[in-house]
Amino acid sequence: MSGSFRVSQEHVKARPGSSTMRARRPRPMITWCFHMSSGATVTYNDPRRFGLMLIVPRRDLASHPLMRDVGPEPLGNAFDANLLAAACALKKTSLKAALLDKR
């Protein structure tokens, strides 16, 4: 994957809640900057332009068509060895294929 999210505390003069998008030249790169009320800036860069960004209310996230079949967040607090073992227990595939399965 070539895209990235970055969170910085650089204090940029921008209205909280605003966002900007800019395409750079000569090689197009999509960049979104979100200015948070805390003063933080969240920047999304996607040099290959394959990324997807959804802004969905938290209450609707589990039922969103693109998100409802996605499994647990591997970097979240709820993800542990027991959860991984249970998810892989009935799979009859290689470990790599099992880990890449987002369900």
Distance bins in CASP14 RR format, pairs under 12 A and 6 or more apart:
PFRMAT RR
TARGET T0000
AUTHOR 0000-0000-0000
RMODE 2
METHOD distances of the structure
MODEL  1
1 45 0 0 0 0 0 1 0 0 0 0 0
1 46 0 0 0 0 1 0 0 0 0 0 0
1 47 0 0 0 0 0 1 0 0 0 0 0
1 48 0 0 0 0 1 0 0 0 0 0 0
1 50 0 0 0 0 1 0 0 0 0 0 0
1 51 0 0 0 0 1 0 0 0 0 0 0
1 52 0 0 0 0 0 1 0 0 0 0 0
2 27 0 0 0 0 0 1 0 0 0 0 0
2 29 0 0 0 0 1 0 0 0 0 0 0
2 30 0 0 0 0 0 1 0 0 0 0 0
2 44 0 0 0 0 0 1 0 0 0 0 0
2 45 0 0 0 0 1 0 0 0 0 0 0
2 46 1 0 0 1 0 0 0 0 0 0 0
2 47 1 0 1 0 0 0 0 0 0 0 0
2 48 1 0 1 0 0 0 0 0 0 0 0
2 49 0 0 0 0 1 0 0 0 0 0 0
2 50 1 0 0 1 0 0 0 0 0 0 0
2 51 0 0 0 0 1 0 0 0 0 0 0
3 29 0 0 0 0 1 0 0 0 0 0 0
3 30 0 0 0 0 1 0 0 0 0 0 0
3 31 0 0 0 0 0 1 0 0 0 0 0
3 32 0 0 0 0 0 1 0 0 0 0 0
3 43 0 0 0 0 0 1 0 0 0 0 0
3 44 1 0 0 1 0 0 0 0 0 0 0
3 45 1 0 1 0 0 0 0 0 0 0 0
3 46 1 0 1 0 0 0 0 0 0 0 0
3 47 1 0 0 1 0 0 0 0 0 0 0
3 48 1 0 0 1 0 0 0 0 0 0 0
3 49 0 0 0 0 1 0 0 0 0 0 0
3 50 0 0 0 0 1 0 0 0 0 0 0
3 51 1 0 0 1 0 0 0 0 0 0 0
3 52 0 0 0 0 0 1 0 0 0 0 0
3 53 0 0 0 0 0 1 0 0 0 0 0
4 29 0 0 0 0 0 1 0 0 0 0 0
4 30 0 0 0 0 0 1 0 0 0 0 0
4 31 0 0 0 0 0 1 0 0 0 0 0
4 32 0 0 0 0 0 1 0 0 0 0 0
4 42 0 0 0 0 0 1 0 0 0 0 0
4 43 0 0 0 0 1 0 0 0 0 0 0
4 44 1 0 0 1 0 0 0 0 0 0 0
4 45 1 0 1 0 0 0 0 0 0 0 0
4 46 0 0 0 0 1 0 0 0 0 0 0
4 47 0 0 0 0 1 0 0 0 0 0 0
4 48 0 0 0 0 0 1 0 0 0 0 0
4 51 0 0 0 0 0 1 0 0 0 0 0
5 31 0 0 0 0 0 1 0 0 0 0 0
5 32 0 0 0 0 1 0 0 0 0 0 0
5 33 0 0 0 0 0 1 0 0 0 0 0
5 34 0 0 0 0 1 0 0 0 0 0 0
5 40 0 0 0 0 0 1 0 0 0 0 0
5 41 0 0 0 0 0 1 0 0 0 0 0
5 42 1 0 0 1 0 0 0 0 0 0 0
5 43 1 0 0 1 0 0 0 0 0 0 0
5 44 1 0 1 0 0 0 0 0 0 0 0
5 45 0 0 0 0 1 0 0 0 0 0 0
5 46 0 0 0 0 1 0 0 0 0 0 0
5 51 0 0 0 0 0 1 0 0 0 0 0
5 53 0 0 0 0 1 0 0 0 0 0 0
6 31 0 0 0 0 0 1 0 0 0 0 0
6 32 0 0 0 0 0 1 0 0 0 0 0
6 33 0 0 0 0 1 0 0 0 0 0 0
6 34 0 0 0 0 0 1 0 0 0 0 0
6 40 0 0 0 0 0 1 0 0 0 0 0
6 41 0 0 0 0 1 0 0 0 0 0 0
6 42 1 0 0 1 0 0 0 0 0 0 0
6 43 1 0 1 0 0 0 0 0 0 0 0
6 44 0 0 0 0 1 0 0 0 0 0 0
6 45 1 0 0 1 0 0 0 0 0 0 0
7 33 0 0 0 0 0 1 0 0 0 0 0
7 34 0 0 0 0 1 0 0 0 0 0 0
7 35 0 0 0 0 0 1 0 0 0 0 0
7 36 0 0 0 0 1 0 0 0 0 0 0
7 38 0 0 0 0 1 0 0 0 0 0 0
7 39 0 0 0 0 0 1 0 0 0 0 0
7 40 1 0 1 0 0 0 0 0 0 0 0
7 41 1 0 0 1 0 0 0 0 0 0 0
7 42 1 0 1 0 0 0 0 0 0 0 0
7 43 1 0 0 1 0 0 0 0 0 0 0
7 44 0 0 0 0 0 1 0 0 0 0 0
8 33 0 0 0 0 1 0 0 0 0 0 0
8 34 0 0 0 0 0 1 0 0 0 0 0
8 35 0 0 0 0 0 1 0 0 0 0 0
8 36 0 0 0 0 0 1 0 0 0 0 0
8 38 0 0 0 0 0 1 0 0 0 0 0
8 39 0 0 0 0 1 0 0 0 0 0 0
8 40 1 0 0 1 0 0 0 0 0 0 0
8 41 1 0 1 0 0 0 0 0 0 0 0
8 42 0 0 0 0 1 0 0 0 0 0 0
8 43 1 0 0 1 0 0 0 0 0 0 0
9 35 0 0 0 0 0 1 0 0 0 0 0
9 36 0 0 0 0 1 0 0 0 0 0 0
9 38 0 0 0 0 1 0 0 0 0 0 0
9 39 1 0 0 1 0 0 0 0 0 0 0
9 40 1 0 1 0 0 0 0 0 0 0 0
9 41 1 0 0 1 0 0 0 0 0 0 0
9 42 0 0 0 0 0 1 0 0 0 0 0
10 33 0 0 0 0 0 1 0 0 0 0 0
10 35 0 0 0 0 0 1 0 0 0 0 0
10 36 0 0 0 0 0 1 0 0 0 0 0
10 39 0 0 0 0 1 0 0 0 0 0 0
10 40 0 0 0 0 1 0 0 0 0 0 0
10 41 1 0 0 1 0 0 0 0 0 0 0
10 42 0 0 0 0 0 1 0 0 0 0 0
10 43 0 0 0 0 1 0 0 0 0 0 0
11 35 0 0 0 0 0 1 0 0 0 0 0
11 36 0 0 0 0 0 1 0 0 0 0 0
11 38 0 0 0 0 0 1 0 0 0 0 0
11 39 1 0 0 1 0 0 0 0 0 0 0
11 40 0 0 0 0 1 0 0 0 0 0 0
11 41 0 0 0 0 1 0 0 0 0 0 0
12 18 0 0 0 0 0 1 0 0 0 0 0
12 20 0 0 0 0 0 1 0 0 0 0 0
12 33 0 0 0 0 1 0 0 0 0 0 0
12 34 0 0 0 0 0 1 0 0 0 0 0
12 35 1 0 0 1 0 0 0 0 0 0 0
12 36 0 0 0 0 0 1 0 0 0 0 0
12 39 0 0 0 0 1 0 0 0 0 0 0
12 40 0 0 0 0 1 0 0 0 0 0 0
12 41 1 0 1 0 0 0 0 0 0 0 0
12 42 0 0 0 0 0 1 0 0 0 0 0
12 43 0 0 0 0 0 1 0 0 0 0 0
13 35 0 0 0 0 1 0 0 0 0 0 0
13 39 0 0 0 0 0 1 0 0 0 0 0
13 41 0 0 0 0 0 1 0 0 0 0 0
14 20 1 0 0 1 0 0 0 0 0 0 0
14 33 1 0 0 1 0 0 0 0 0 0 0
14 34 0 0 0 0 1 0 0 0 0 0 0
14 35 1 1 0 0 0 0 0 0 0 0 0
14 36 0 0 0 0 1 0 0 0 0 0 0
14 37 0 0 0 0 0 1 0 0 0 0 0
14 39 0 0 0 0 1 0 0 0 0 0 0
14 40 0 0 0 0 0 1 0 0 0 0 0
14 41 1 0 0 1 0 0 0 0 0 0 0
14 42 0 0 0 0 0 1 0 0 0 0 0
14 43 0 0 0 0 0 1 0 0 0 0 0
15 33 0 0 0 0 0 1 0 0 0 0 0
15 34 0 0 0 0 0 1 0 0 0 0 0
15 35 1 0 0 1 0 0 0 0 0 0 0
15 36 0 0 0 0 0 1 0 0 0 0 0
15 37 0 0 0 0 1 0 0 0 0 0 0
15 39 0 0 0 0 0 1 0 0 0 0 0
16 34 0 0 0 0 1 0 0 0 0 0 0
16 35 1 0 1 0 0 0 0 0 0 0 0
16 36 1 0 0 1 0 0 0 0 0 0 0
16 37 1 1 0 0 0 0 0 0 0 0 0
16 38 0 0 0 0 1 0 0 0 0 0 0
16 39 1 0 0 1 0 0 0 0 0 0 0
16 40 0 0 0 0 1 0 0 0 0 0 0
16 41 0 0 0 0 0 1 0 0 0 0 0
16 42 0 0 0 0 0 1 0 0 0 0 0
17 33 0 0 0 0 0 1 0 0 0 0 0
17 34 1 0 0 1 0 0 0 0 0 0 0
17 35 1 0 1 0 0 0 0 0 0 0 0
17 36 1 0 0 1 0 0 0 0 0 0 0
17 37 1 0 0 1 0 0 0 0 0 0 0
17 38 0 0 0 0 0 1 0 0 0 0 0
17 39 0 0 0 0 0 1 0 0 0 0 0
17 40 0 0 0 0 0 1 0 0 0 0 0
17 41 0 0 0 0 0 1 0 0 0 0 0
17 42 0 0 0 0 0 1 0 0 0 0 0
17 55 0 0 0 0 0 1 0 0 0 0 0
18 32 0 0 0 0 0 1 0 0 0 0 0
18 33 0 0 0 0 1 0 0 0 0 0 0
18 34 1 0 0 1 0 0 0 0 0 0 0
18 35 1 0 1 0 0 0 0 0 0 0 0
18 36 0 0 0 0 1 0 0 0 0 0 0
18 37 0 0 0 0 0 1 0 0 0 0 0
18 39 0 0 0 0 0 1 0 0 0 0 0
18 41 0 0 0 0 0 1 0 0 0 0 0
18 42 0 0 0 0 0 1 0 0 0 0 0
19 31 0 0 0 0 0 1 0 0 0 0 0
19 32 1 0 1 0 0 0 0 0 0 0 0
19 33 1 0 0 1 0 0 0 0 0 0 0
19 34 1 0 1 0 0 0 0 0 0 0 0
19 35 1 0 0 1 0 0 0 0 0 0 0
19 36 0 0 0 0 0 1 0 0 0 0 0
19 41 0 0 0 0 0 1 0 0 0 0 0
19 42 0 0 0 0 1 0 0 0 0 0 0
19 43 0 0 0 0 0 1 0 0 0 0 0
19 44 0 0 0 0 1 0 0 0 0 0 0
19 53 0 0 0 0 0 1 0 0 0 0 0
19 55 0 0 0 0 1 0 0 0 0 0 0
20 30 0 0 0 0 0 1 0 0 0 0 0
20 31 0 0 0 0 1 0 0 0 0 0 0
20 32 1 0 0 1 0 0 0 0 0 0 0
20 33 1 0 1 0 0 0 0 0 0 0 0
20 34 0 0 0 0 1 0 0 0 0 0 0
20 35 0 0 0 0 1 0 0 0 0 0 0
20 41 0 0 0 0 0 1 0 0 0 0 0
20 42 0 0 0 0 0 1 0 0 0 0 0
20 43 0 0 0 0 1 0 0 0 0 0 0
20 44 0 0 0 0 0 1 0 0 0 0 0
21 28 0 0 0 0 0 1 0 0 0 0 0
21 29 0 0 0 0 0 1 0 0 0 0 0
21 30 1 0 0 1 0 0 0 0 0 0 0
21 31 1 0 0 1 0 0 0 0 0 0 0
21 32 1 0 1 0 0 0 0 0 0 0 0
21 33 1 0 0 1 0 0 0 0 0 0 0
21 34 0 0 0 0 0 1 0 0 0 0 0
21 43 0 0 0 0 0 1 0 0 0 0 0
21 44 0 0 0 0 1 0 0 0 0 0 0
21 45 0 0 0 0 0 1 0 0 0 0 0
21 46 0 0 0 0 0 1 0 0 0 0 0
21 53 0 0 0 0 0 1 0 0 0 0 0
22 28 0 0 0 0 0 1 0 0 0 0 0
22 29 0 0 0 0 1 0 0 0 0 0 0
22 30 0 0 0 0 1 0 0 0 0 0 0
22 31 1 0 1 0 0 0 0 0 0 0 0
22 32 0 0 0 0 1 0 0 0 0 0 0
22 33 0 0 0 0 1 0 0 0 0 0 0
22 43 0 0 0 0 0 1 0 0 0 0 0
22 44 0 0 0 0 0 1 0 0 0 0 0
22 45 0 0 0 0 0 1 0 0 0 0 0
23 29 1 0 0 1 0 0 0 0 0 0 0
23 30 1 0 0 1 0 0 0 0 0 0 0
23 31 1 0 0 1 0 0 0 0 0 0 0
23 32 0 0 0 0 0 1 0 0 0 0 0
23 45 0 0 0 0 0 1 0 0 0 0 0
23 46 0 0 0 0 0 1 0 0 0 0 0
23 47 0 0 0 0 0 1 0 0 0 0 0
23 49 0 0 0 0 1 0 0 0 0 0 0
24 30 0 0 0 0 1 0 0 0 0 0 0
24 31 1 0 0 1 0 0 0 0 0 0 0
24 45 0 0 0 0 1 0 0 0 0 0 0
24 46 0 0 0 0 0 1 0 0 0 0 0
24 47 0 0 0 0 1 0 0 0 0 0 0
24 49 0 0 0 0 0 1 0 0 0 0 0
27 46 0 0 0 0 0 1 0 0 0 0 0
27 47 1 0 0 1 0 0 0 0 0 0 0
27 48 0 0 0 0 1 0 0 0 0 0 0
27 49 0 0 0 0 1 0 0 0 0 0 0
28 45 0 0 0 0 0 1 0 0 0 0 0
28 46 0 0 0 0 1 0 0 0 0 0 0
28 47 0 0 0 0 1 0 0 0 0 0 0
28 48 0 0 0 0 1 0 0 0 0 0 0
28 49 1 0 0 1 0 0 0 0 0 0 0
29 43 0 0 0 0 0 1 0 0 0 0 0
29 44 0 0 0 0 0 1 0 0 0 0 0
29 45 1 0 0 1 0 0 0 0 0 0 0
29 46 1 0 0 1 0 0 0 0 0 0 0
29 47 1 0 1 0 0 0 0 0 0 0 0
29 48 0 0 0 0 1 0 0 0 0 0 0
29 49 1 0 0 1 0 0 0 0 0 0 0
29 50 0 0 0 0 0 1 0 0 0 0 0
29 51 0 0 0 0 0 1 0 0 0 0 0
30 43 0 0 0 0 0 1 0 0 0 0 0
30 44 1 0 0 1 0 0 0 0 0 0 0
30 45 1 0 0 1 0 0 0 0 0 0 0
30 46 1 0 1 0 0 0 0 0 0 0 0
30 47 0 0 0 0 1 0 0 0 0 0 0
30 48 0 0 0 0 1 0 0 0 0 0 0
30 49 1 0 1 0 0 0 0 0 0 0 0
30 50 0 0 0 0 1 0 0 0 0 0 0
30 51 1 0 0 1 0 0 0 0 0 0 0
30 52 0 0 0 0 0 1 0 0 0 0 0
30 53 0 0 0 0 1 0 0 0 0 0 0
31 41 0 0 0 0 0 1 0 0 0 0 0
31 42 0 0 0 0 0 1 0 0 0 0 0
31 43 1 0 0 1 0 0 0 0 0 0 0
31 44 1 0 0 1 0 0 0 0 0 0 0
31 45 1 0 1 0 0 0 0 0 0 0 0
31 46 1 0 0 1 0 0 0 0 0 0 0
31 47 0 0 0 0 1 0 0 0 0 0 0
31 49 0 0 0 0 0 1 0 0 0 0 0
31 51 0 0 0 0 0 1 0 0 0 0 0
31 53 0 0 0 0 0 1 0 0 0 0 0
32 41 0 0 0 0 0 1 0 0 0 0 0
32 42 0 0 0 0 1 0 0 0 0 0 0
32 43 1 0 0 1 0 0 0 0 0 0 0
32 44 1 0 1 0 0 0 0 0 0 0 0
32 45 0 0 0 0 1 0 0 0 0 0 0
32 46 0 0 0 0 1 0 0 0 0 0 0
32 51 0 0 0 0 0 1 0 0 0 0 0
32 52 0 0 0 0 0 1 0 0 0 0 0
32 53 1 0 0 1 0 0 0 0 0 0 0
32 55 0 0 0 0 0 1 0 0 0 0 0
33 40 0 0 0 0 0 1 0 0 0 0 0
33 41 1 0 1 0 0 0 0 0 0 0 0
33 42 1 0 0 1 0 0 0 0 0 0 0
33 43 1 0 1 0 0 0 0 0 0 0 0
33 44 1 0 0 1 0 0 0 0 0 0 0
33 45 0 0 0 0 1 0 0 0 0 0 0
34 40 0 0 0 0 1 0 0 0 0 0 0
34 41 1 0 0 1 0 0 0 0 0 0 0
34 42 1 0 1 0 0 0 0 0 0 0 0
34 43 1 0 0 1 0 0 0 0 0 0 0
34 44 1 0 0 1 0 0 0 0 0 0 0
34 53 0 0 0 0 1 0 0 0 0 0 0
34 55 0 0 0 0 1 0 0 0 0 0 0
35 41 1 0 1 0 0 0 0 0 0 0 0
35 42 0 0 0 0 1 0 0 0 0 0 0
35 43 0 0 0 0 0 1 0 0 0 0 0
36 42 1 0 0 1 0 0 0 0 0 0 0
36 43 0 0 0 0 0 1 0 0 0 0 0
42 53 0 0 0 0 0 1 0 0 0 0 0
42 55 0 0 0 0 0 1 0 0 0 0 0
43 53 0 0 0 0 0 1 0 0 0 0 0
44 51 0 0 0 0 1 0 0 0 0 0 0
44 52 0 0 0 0 0 1 0 0 0 0 0
44 53 1 0 0 1 0 0 0 0 0 0 0
44 54 0 0 0 0 0 1 0 0 0 0 0
44 55 0 0 0 0 0 1 0 0 0 0 0
45 51 0 0 0 0 0 1 0 0 0 0 0
45 53 0 0 0 0 0 1 0 0 0 0 0
46 52 0 0 0 0 1 0 0 0 0 0 0
46 53 0 0 0 0 1 0 0 0 0 0 0
52 64 0 0 0 0 0 1 0 0 0 0 0
52 66 1 0 0 1 0 0 0 0 0 0 0
52 67 0 0 0 0 0 1 0 0 0 0 0
53 66 0 0 0 0 0 1 0 0 0 0 0
54 60 0 0 0 0 0 1 0 0 0 0 0
54 61 0 0 0 0 1 0 0 0 0 0 0
54 64 1 0 0 1 0 0 0 0 0 0 0
54 65 0 0 0 0 0 1 0 0 0 0 0
54 66 1 0 0 1 0 0 0 0 0 0 0
54 67 1 0 0 1 0 0 0 0 0 0 0
54 70 0 0 0 0 0 1 0 0 0 0 0
55 61 0 0 0 0 0 1 0 0 0 0 0
55 64 0 0 0 0 0 1 0 0 0 0 0
56 62 0 0 0 0 1 0 0 0 0 0 0
56 63 0 0 0 0 1 0 0 0 0 0 0
56 64 1 0 1 0 0 0 0 0 0 0 0
56 65 0 0 0 0 0 1 0 0 0 0 0
56 66 0 0 0 0 1 0 0 0 0 0 0
56 67 1 0 0 1 0 0 0 0 0 0 0
56 68 0 0 0 0 0 1 0 0 0 0 0
57 63 0 0 0 0 0 1 0 0 0 0 0
57 64 0 0 0 0 1 0 0 0 0 0 0
57 67 0 0 0 0 0 1 0 0 0 0 0
58 64 0 0 0 0 0 1 0 0 0 0 0
58 67 0 0 0 0 0 1 0 0 0 0 0
60 66 0 0 0 0 0 1 0 0 0 0 0
60 67 0 0 0 0 1 0 0 0 0 0 0
60 68 0 0 0 0 0 1 0 0 0 0 0
61 67 1 0 1 0 0 0 0 0 0 0 0
61 68 0 0 0 0 1 0 0 0 0 0 0
61 70 0 0 0 0 1 0 0 0 0 0 0
61 73 0 0 0 0 0 1 0 0 0 0 0
62 68 1 0 0 1 0 0 0 0 0 0 0
62 69 0 0 0 0 0 1 0 0 0 0 0
62 70 0 0 0 0 1 0 0 0 0 0 0
62 71 0 0 0 0 0 1 0 0 0 0 0
62 72 0 0 0 0 0 1 0 0 0 0 0
63 69 0 0 0 0 0 1 0 0 0 0 0
63 70 0 0 0 0 0 1 0 0 0 0 0
64 70 0 0 0 0 1 0 0 0 0 0 0
66 102 0 0 0 0 0 1 0 0 0 0 0
67 73 0 0 0 0 0 1 0 0 0 0 0
67 102 0 0 0 0 0 1 0 0 0 0 0
67 103 0 0 0 0 0 1 0 0 0 0 0
68 102 0 0 0 0 0 1 0 0 0 0 0
68 103 0 0 0 0 0 1 0 0 0 0 0
69 101 0 0 0 0 0 1 0 0 0 0 0
69 102 1 0 0 1 0 0 0 0 0 0 0
69 103 1 0 1 0 0 0 0 0 0 0 0
70 101 0 0 0 0 0 1 0 0 0 0 0
70 102 1 0 1 0 0 0 0 0 0 0 0
70 103 1 0 0 1 0 0 0 0 0 0 0
71 78 0 0 0 0 0 1 0 0 0 0 0
71 79 0 0 0 0 1 0 0 0 0 0 0
71 83 0 0 0 0 1 0 0 0 0 0 0
71 84 0 0 0 0 0 1 0 0 0 0 0
71 87 0 0 0 0 1 0 0 0 0 0 0
71 99 0 0 0 0 0 1 0 0 0 0 0
71 101 0 0 0 0 1 0 0 0 0 0 0
71 102 1 0 0 1 0 0 0 0 0 0 0
71 103 1 0 1 0 0 0 0 0 0 0 0
72 78 1 0 1 0 0 0 0 0 0 0 0
72 79 1 0 1 0 0 0 0 0 0 0 0
72 80 0 0 0 0 1 0 0 0 0 0 0
72 82 0 0 0 0 0 1 0 0 0 0 0
72 83 1 0 0 1 0 0 0 0 0 0 0
72 84 0 0 0 0 1 0 0 0 0 0 0
72 86 0 0 0 0 0 1 0 0 0 0 0
72 87 0 0 0 0 1 0 0 0 0 0 0
72 102 0 0 0 0 0 1 0 0 0 0 0
72 103 0 0 0 0 0 1 0 0 0 0 0
73 79 1 0 0 1 0 0 0 0 0 0 0
73 80 0 0 0 0 0 1 0 0 0 0 0
73 83 0 0 0 0 0 1 0 0 0 0 0
73 102 0 0 0 0 0 1 0 0 0 0 0
74 80 0 0 0 0 0 1 0 0 0 0 0
74 81 0 0 0 0 0 1 0 0 0 0 0
74 83 0 0 0 0 1 0 0 0 0 0 0
74 84 0 0 0 0 1 0 0 0 0 0 0
74 87 0 0 0 0 0 1 0 0 0 0 0
74 99 0 0 0 0 1 0 0 0 0 0 0
74 100 0 0 0 0 0 1 0 0 0 0 0
74 102 0 0 0 0 0 1 0 0 0 0 0
76 83 0 0 0 0 0 1 0 0 0 0 0
77 83 0 0 0 0 0 1 0 0 0 0 0
78 84 0 0 0 0 0 1 0 0 0 0 0
79 85 0 0 0 0 0 1 0 0 0 0 0
79 86 0 0 0 0 0 1 0 0 0 0 0
79 87 0 0 0 0 1 0 0 0 0 0 0
80 86 0 0 0 0 0 1 0 0 0 0 0
80 87 0 0 0 0 0 1 0 0 0 0 0
81 87 0 0 0 0 0 1 0 0 0 0 0
81 88 0 0 0 0 0 1 0 0 0 0 0
82 88 0 0 0 0 0 1 0 0 0 0 0
82 89 0 0 0 0 0 1 0 0 0 0 0
83 89 0 0 0 0 0 1 0 0 0 0 0
84 91 0 0 0 0 0 1 0 0 0 0 0
84 95 0 0 0 0 0 1 0 0 0 0 0
84 98 0 0 0 0 1 0 0 0 0 0 0
84 99 0 0 0 0 1 0 0 0 0 0 0
84 101 0 0 0 0 0 1 0 0 0 0 0
85 91 0 0 0 0 0 1 0 0 0 0 0
85 98 0 0 0 0 0 1 0 0 0 0 0
86 98 0 0 0 0 0 1 0 0 0 0 0
87 93 0 0 0 0 0 1 0 0 0 0 0
87 95 0 0 0 0 0 1 0 0 0 0 0
87 98 1 0 0 1 0 0 0 0 0 0 0
87 99 0 0 0 0 1 0 0 0 0 0 0
87 101 0 0 0 0 1 0 0 0 0 0 0
87 102 0 0 0 0 0 1 0 0 0 0 0
87 103 0 0 0 0 1 0 0 0 0 0 0
88 94 0 0 0 0 0 1 0 0 0 0 0
88 95 1 0 0 1 0 0 0 0 0 0 0
88 96 0 0 0 0 0 1 0 0 0 0 0
88 97 0 0 0 0 0 1 0 0 0 0 0
88 98 1 0 1 0 0 0 0 0 0 0 0
88 99 0 0 0 0 1 0 0 0 0 0 0
88 100 0 0 0 0 0 1 0 0 0 0 0
88 101 0 0 0 0 1 0 0 0 0 0 0
88 103 0 0 0 0 0 1 0 0 0 0 0
89 98 0 0 0 0 0 1 0 0 0 0 0
90 98 0 0 0 0 0 1 0 0 0 0 0
90 101 0 0 0 0 0 1 0 0 0 0 0
91 97 0 0 0 0 1 0 0 0 0 0 0
91 98 1 0 1 0 0 0 0 0 0 0 0
91 99 0 0 0 0 1 0 0 0 0 0 0
91 100 0 0 0 0 0 1 0 0 0 0 0
91 101 1 0 0 1 0 0 0 0 0 0 0
91 103 0 0 0 0 0 1 0 0 0 0 0
92 98 0 0 0 0 1 0 0 0 0 0 0
93 99 0 0 0 0 1 0 0 0 0 0 0
93 100 0 0 0 0 1 0 0 0 0 0 0
93 101 1 0 0 1 0 0 0 0 0 0 0
94 100 0 0 0 0 1 0 0 0 0 0 0
94 101 0 0 0 0 0 1 0 0 0 0 0
95 101 0 0 0 0 0 1 0 0 0 0 0
97 103 0 0 0 0 0 1 0 0 0 0 0
END
